[in-house]
Amino acid sequence: AETDVPKNTAAIQFQCLQGKEADRSFGYHADTSVQVGKLFGGDLISMGIVFSATITGFYLKQQMQAKKINHYVVFIVSAFVASLCASPALIFDTTSEIAMATSVLYLVPGVPLINGVIDVVEGYVLTGFARLTEASLLIVSIAIGLSCTLLMVKNSLI
């Protein structure tokens, strides 16, 4: 059956995400991280730190993706830099744990996780597990970057 969706729709969407549309989303991602931080009880100082850390990490992520660096390395380094930029929250009398955690939220692979679950439910088990594996590896990459910052700044993971 013919559909009205062009065959190259996924390619067009991917180009939009990598192109000029992605350049304008700094504020959106930073504001989202700040709002989630507020939702979890973050204070004003930590939310300001989260805003700047998210913008820094997101900019670095875009620059590394433009240079075609390995996707997992991009996620590790972006999570490390964003959480390192959020680490000054440890100095102030503020909600530093919330600041560190919400500074890397822009990296969470929500779409691959959702698509993987949908594929498995609809019977495309192999494709679904491939997407879920990819998303899991990205989550592990985020955890590695965040762990490196915690080990460097706090000397512990907790």
N, C-alpha and C positions, 0 to 999 in steps of 0.2 A: 504494500500500500504506500502510495506517495504521501509525503507530508510537506507542510509549508516551511519546514526548518531546513535551511541550507546545509549541505554536507560539511562545510567547513566552519560551522558555528563554534565548535570548541576552540578551533584555532583563532578565530576572531576574538572570542572572549579572553583567551590567553594573551593575545597581543594587547588588548585593552588593559589588562592587569599589569603588563610589563611596560607599558608606554606612558603617555602623558597623563592618563587618568590616575595612575598610581602615584605620580608626582604630586598630585593635589591632595593626597589622602593623609599627609602627615598629621594635620590637626585632628582629623577624624579618629585616627588610631590613638593618638595621645589623649584626646578627650574621653574616648571609650575606656582607656586604662584608668584615668582619673575617676570616672563615674563608678567603675567597679570597685576601685579602692575606697571610695566614699561609702558604697554599699556595704563593704566589709568593715567599716568603722575607722577608716583612715582619717587623719586630721589634715588641716590646711597645709602645714609645712610639708608633710610627706606627699601630699597630692601635687604640690608644686615640683617636688623632686621627681615624682613619677612622670609628670608631664615632660620635663626636660630629658629624662632618661629614655622615655619612649621615643621621642623625636630623634634623639641621637642614635639609638639602636636601629630604628626604622630607616633612617638615612643611610647608615652603614650597610644595612641589609640590601637596600636598593643598589648601592654602588657596587657591592660585591656580586650581586646577581647580574648587573650590567657587564661585569668582567668575566662572566661565565664560570665563576668559581663553584666548586662542588656544593651541592645543595645542603648537605649535612654539615659541612664546614661553615657555610654561611649561617646556619642556625646556631651552631655552637658559639661562633664568634659574636654573633648578634646578641645572643642571650648573655654571654659573658660581659660584653660592653654595656648593655642596657642595665644589667644588675650591678655592674661596677659603678655606673653613673648614679644608681639609686643608693649605693652604699653610704654616702654621706648622711643618710637618714639615721644611721647607727650613732652618729656623733650627737645629734640633737635629741632632746627629750620628746620623741615622736614615735609614731607607729611604724617602726623600721621594718618589721616582718611583712607588713602589708605593702609597704613601698617596694621592697625587693621582689615580692611575688607578683604584684600587678605590673611591674615594669616590663615583664616579658610576655604579657598576655597577647600582644599583637602577633606573636609567633605561633600561637596555638592553631594546629591544623584542623579547624572545625569542619570545613567542607569535605576533605577526604574522609574524615571519620563518619560523617553523616552519609556520604555517598557509599562508603563501604558497607555500612549497616543496611542501607536500602538495597544495595546489590545482593547481599546475602539473603535478605527477606524475600526479595523477588525471584530468587532461585539462581542468580548468577554468582555462585559460591566462589569460584576461582577468582573472578574479578573483584568480588567483595573482599576476600581475604588479602588479595594483593594490595588493595587500597588501604585496608586496615593495617597491614604490615608497614606500608610506607608511612602512614600517619604515626604508628608506634615508634618507628625509627626517628621521625622528626621530634616526637615528644622526648625520646631518650637524648637526642641532641640538645634540646632545650635544658634538660636536667643536667647534662654534662657542663654546659656553659654556666648555669646557675651554681652548680656545685663548685666549680673552679673559683668563682667569686667568693662564695662562702668560706672555702678553705683558705683563700688568700686574705680575706678581710677579718674573719672571725676565728680562724683556726679550728673550725668545726662545721659540721653540716646542720647542726640544730641551733 
